[in-house]
Amino acid sequence: MGDMEGYQADFTESRWIGNREKLKSLNQTLEENPQDVNALVERAQIWRYVRDYSKALVDTNKALEIEPSLIEALKIRAISKKELGDIEGSWADRRLIGQLKQNNNK
């Protein structure tokens, strides 16, 4: 009822439900093995879900350094770039996804 600030705080908090423990587990996994691409992508997905696009971008970049043709990481990175205002970078990632999918179908 006009409490937009309260609504946004509640909405943001609701996005964290169930993700804090998962994030804690992924952080531990990555402490033990920083090259775990699956954990990086999963953590990036959580960051994207809670709208922390900068952190999602960091994790996807790390994952793509290890495995450059990882489509799921490219999707999350494209979304994160778009949300951070890098429209050109987002489209570049989307084009790369299309090329990778096309190559996989050959």
C-alpha positions as CSV (number, residue, x, y, z in Angstrom):
1,M,0.0,0.0,0.0
2,G,2.5,2.5,-1.1
3,D,5.4,1.0,0.8
4,M,7.6,0.3,-2.3
5,E,10.8,0.2,-0.3
6,G,9.3,-2.5,2.0
7,Y,8.0,-4.4,-0.9
8,Q,11.4,-4.4,-2.6
9,A,13.1,-5.5,0.6
10,D,10.7,-8.4,1.0
11,F,11.0,-9.3,-2.7
12,T,14.8,-9.4,-2.4
13,E,14.7,-11.4,0.8
14,S,12.3,-13.9,-0.8
15,R,14.9,-14.5,-3.6
16,W,17.4,-15.6,-1.0
17,I,15.2,-18.3,0.6
18,G,16.8,-21.6,-0.1
19,N,19.8,-20.0,-1.8
20,R,22.0,-19.0,1.2
21,E,22.8,-22.6,2.2
22,K,23.4,-23.6,-1.4
23,L,25.7,-20.6,-1.8
24,K,27.6,-21.6,1.4
25,S,28.0,-25.1,0.0
26,L,29.2,-23.9,-3.4
27,N,31.7,-21.5,-1.7
28,Q,33.2,-24.4,0.2
29,T,33.4,-26.5,-2.9
30,L,35.2,-23.7,-4.7
31,E,37.6,-23.2,-1.8
32,E,38.6,-26.8,-2.2
33,N,38.6,-26.8,-6.0
34,P,38.6,-23.4,-7.6
35,Q,38.5,-25.0,-11.1
36,D,35.1,-26.7,-10.5
37,V,33.3,-25.4,-13.5
38,N,29.9,-26.8,-12.5
39,A,30.1,-25.1,-9.1
40,L,31.1,-21.8,-10.7
41,V,28.2,-22.0,-13.1
42,E,25.8,-23.0,-10.4
43,R,27.0,-20.1,-8.1
44,A,26.7,-17.7,-11.1
45,Q,23.1,-18.9,-11.5
46,I,22.3,-18.0,-7.9
47,W,24.0,-14.6,-8.2
48,R,21.9,-14.0,-11.4
49,Y,18.7,-15.1,-9.6
50,V,19.3,-12.7,-6.6
51,R,20.2,-10.0,-9.2
52,D,23.9,-9.6,-8.3
53,Y,24.9,-9.5,-11.9
54,S,28.5,-8.4,-11.2
55,K,29.2,-11.5,-9.2
56,A,27.5,-13.7,-11.8
57,L,29.8,-12.1,-14.4
58,V,32.9,-12.9,-12.3
59,D,31.9,-16.5,-11.9
60,T,31.0,-17.0,-15.6
61,N,34.2,-15.4,-16.7
62,K,36.2,-17.9,-14.5
63,A,34.2,-20.8,-15.8
64,L,34.7,-19.7,-19.4
65,E,38.5,-19.4,-18.9
66,I,38.5,-23.1,-18.0
67,E,35.9,-24.2,-20.5
68,P,35.4,-21.6,-23.3
69,S,32.5,-23.3,-25.0
70,L,30.3,-23.8,-22.0
71,I,26.9,-22.7,-23.3
72,E,25.2,-22.4,-19.8
73,A,27.9,-20.1,-18.6
74,L,27.6,-18.0,-21.8
75,K,23.8,-17.7,-21.3
76,I,24.2,-16.4,-17.7
77,R,27.0,-14.1,-18.8
78,A,24.9,-12.7,-21.6
79,I,22.0,-12.0,-19.2
80,S,24.4,-10.4,-16.7
81,K,26.0,-8.2,-19.3
82,K,22.6,-7.0,-20.5
83,E,21.5,-6.2,-16.9
84,L,24.8,-4.3,-16.3
85,G,24.2,-2.3,-19.5
86,D,26.7,-4.0,-21.8
87,I,24.2,-4.7,-24.6
88,E,26.9,-5.2,-27.2
89,G,28.7,-7.7,-25.1
90,S,25.5,-9.5,-24.4
91,W,24.7,-9.8,-28.1
92,A,28.3,-11.1,-28.7
93,D,27.7,-13.9,-26.2
94,R,24.4,-14.7,-27.8
95,R,26.0,-14.9,-31.2
96,L,28.6,-17.2,-29.8
97,I,26.0,-19.4,-28.3
98,G,24.3,-19.7,-31.7
99,Q,27.6,-20.6,-33.3
100,L,28.4,-23.3,-30.7
101,K,24.9,-24.8,-31.0
102,Q,25.2,-24.8,-34.8
103,N,28.6,-26.5,-34.6
104,N,27.3,-29.1,-32.1
105,N,24.5,-30.0,-34.6
106,K,27.0,-30.8,-37.3
